[in-house]
Amino acid sequence: MSLPPRFNVLGTGVSALSLTEARDLILAARGQKQLGYVCCATAYNANLARSRPALRAHYNRSLLTTPDGMPLVWLGRWHGHKRTTRVYGPDLLEAVCAAGRAVGLRHFFYGGDVGVAEQLKDRLIARFPGLTVVGTFTPPFRELDTGELADLRARVTAAQPDVIWIGLSSPKQELFMATHAATLDAGMLIGVGAAFDFLSGRVPQAPLWMQRSGLEWLHRLATDPRRLWRRYLVHNPMFVIRTLAQLTGLRKYPLD
């Protein structure tokens, strides 16, 4: 598999690619096993990874780390990757589901609150007739114990998915994928965070104009301020400060 180059965002290597290219790379992996995992990174993720070396290593060892947020798209273009577009978790999931029907791509959904993965499955099958969803798994709000992990592995082996979509919060989902991608009998794991909530209809998405202008964070903050205030009011300003320091040469953030 030929992978795209990466550009450096605070020491995290972000893949320079478009949504179409990401979709096609995933489709090309059909039938292969244990290729690795795909992360969708935002400004929050890149800033958090700056102070967490283990998380940064998970991003840098991924098969792809896509520019999920518009600030990362703008930085990719600033670095000369003019064809870089936003590879947003919900958009990627929809695009792969739509195109994957033609090649018989097999999907498995892991994550979400109780009932969310099943609801997501039902809604996507209704939207994309012919979609093949071979399983779902709702984990507890903690690490899997030995029995639960064995159950998950058995279900995945029986289902033989090409893609396991991971709908957990960050950085929990990156740790899960980095830990288990090599032990699950699937093609690849793709972390899409809140996509399960959005596409199942459980949580409303920001209007398209806010998504395209880099203001989706404001919509999410307004809808869930208690949980997300630190992410957007602390990490985002710190991301801007650190990025300006990197772009002006005041600070060096080498890729690990």
N, C-alpha and C positions, 0 to 999 in steps of 0.2 A: 504494500500500500504506500503510495507516494503522498507524503504529508506536507502541508504548507509550511512556509517559514514562520518564525515567531518574532514578535517585537517585544522589547523590554518595557514593562510597566512596573516600576518600583521593585524590580528583581523577579517579577513573575513574567514568564514567557507566554504571551497571548498569540494565538494562531491568527495569521492574517488570511482571512477567507471570507466568503460570502455565505449567506444562508443556503443558496443553491449548491455551492461547493460542499458545504457541510452535509447537506442532505444526500448528495451523490456519494460521498465517501462512506456514509453509513449504509446506503443501499449496496454498495460494492462489497461490503463485508458479509453479505448474506451467506450462510452456510459455513463460515469460519468460526473458530472457537478461541475464546480467551484472548481477544485482541487487546484488551485494556479497557480504559474508561474515558469518558468525555465530560469535561467540566464546562459550565457556562458561568463566566466571571463578570462581575460588575466592579464599579469603583470601590464599593464597600469590601468586596472580596479581596481586591488587590491591596487595599490599605490594611485590612486585617492580616493578610499574609505577610505583610512587611514586618510585623511584630511577632509572627508565629512561624518560625523556620520550618516546622514539620508540615504545616498547611501549605507553605510556599513550595515545599518539595512535592507535595501531592499534585499541585497544579503543574509543576514543571516536568513531572514524570507521566503526565496524562498522554493519552493518544492525541487528544485535542483539548485546548482550553480556549473556548470561543469568546469573542467580544459580545457579551450579553447586554451590556449597557452602552448607551451612546457615547459617553466620555472615552471609552476604550476604542470605539469605532473612530472617533476623531483623532485619537492618538495614533492609531494604525495608519490613517491617511497622512498624518504629519510625518510619520516615519517613512513615507514613500509608498505605502501599500494602498494605492488609490481605489482598488476594487473591493476593499474591505467594507462589509455591511454588518448590520446588527444580526447576530445569531442568538436570538432571544429564545429562552427555553420553551415557552408555549408555542411560538412560531415553528421552532424546530420539530417539536412533537407533532404538530399538525401537518407540516410538510412531509415528514417521513411517513406518517400514517397514510396520507393521501397517495404518495408515489409508491410506497412499499407494496400496495395491493397488486401492482403489475408483476412483481417478482415473488410474491408469496411471503413477504417478510413476516416473521413471527414475533409478537410483542408480549411482554410481561410487565405488569405494573406493581411496583413495590413502594409503599409509603402512604402518607396521608392519614387523617383521622379514620376512625371506624366507619366503614361504608363508603369512603371517598373513592378508593381505587375501583370498586365495583360500579359506582356511579359514573366514574370517568370512562370505564370500559363501555357501559351501556350507551353513553352519549356519543362516544367516538364511533362505535359500530353503527349507530343511527345516522351519523353524519357521513361516514365513509363506508358504504355498503361493500362487503367483501373483505373488510379488515379482519385480520387474524389475530385475536388476542387469546393467548394460550394459558394465562394464569394471572392471579393477583395475590398480593400478600400484604396484610396490614400489620406492621411491627408494633411492639410496645414502645412507650416513650423512655426507653433505656436501651442499653446494649442487649443484643440477643444472648440468651443463655445457651448452653450446649445443646439442649434438646430442641430449642427453637431454630438454632442454626442448622442442625441436622435436618429438621423438617423443611426449612427453606431450600437447602441443597437438594433434598429428595424431590421436592416439587419442581425445581428448575430442571433437574435431570430428566424427569418424566415429561416436562413440557417442551424442552428443547427450543427455547426462544433464541432468536437472533439478537434481540435487543431487550435488556431489562431497563425500564425507565425508573429512575429513583426520584421520589418526591418527598424529600426530607428538607429540613432547614439547613442552612450553611453555618458552620463548617461540618456539621454532622454528616451530611451526605458525601462530602469529599473523603472524609475518614473512612466511611463505610465502603466506598468504591475502591479506594486504595488498598484496603485490607482484604476485600473479598473478591475482587475482579478475577484474580488468578485461581480461585477455588470454586467458582460457580460455572456450571456447564452451559455457558451462553457465549454469544459472539462478543458483545460489549455491554457495558453499563453506561448509562447517560444520566447525569444529574440535572434535573430541571426544576428543582425547588418548588415554588408556589404554582407551577403549571397545573398540578393536580387540582388545586383549589379553583383556579381560574377556569379551566376547561371543563370541570365538572359542574360549573355554575354556582359553586359554593361561595365564591368571593368575586365581586365585580372587578373587571380590568379597567385600567385607565383608558380614557379616550385616545384614539390613534394620534391626534395632534400632540398630546402630552408625551406619548411614547416616542414619537419621531423627533421631538424637540429636546429630549433629555430631561423632561419634567415628570416622568412617571413616579419618581421617588416622592414628589409632593402629594400625588394622589394616594399613594400607599401610606404615607405618613398621616394624612388626614383620615384615612379609613381605619388605621390601627395604631394610634399614637403611643399607647402604653407599651406596646411590644417593640415598636420600630424607632422610637425617638432617638435612641443612642446611635443606631445605625446611620441615620441620616443627618442628625444634628451634631454628631461628634466625628464619625468616621469620614463623612463626605468632605467637610472642610479640611480635615487633616490630609485627605487624598489630594485636594487641590494644592495645598502648601507643599507637600512632598513632591508632587508632579512638577510644579514650577521649579523647585530646587533641582530636580533631575534634568529638566529640559534646559535650564540655564547653566548646568554644569557645576552648581554649588554643592551638590551631593551626588555620589556615585552609588548606584544600586545594582551590582552585578548579578547576572543570572547564576543561581547556585547549581 
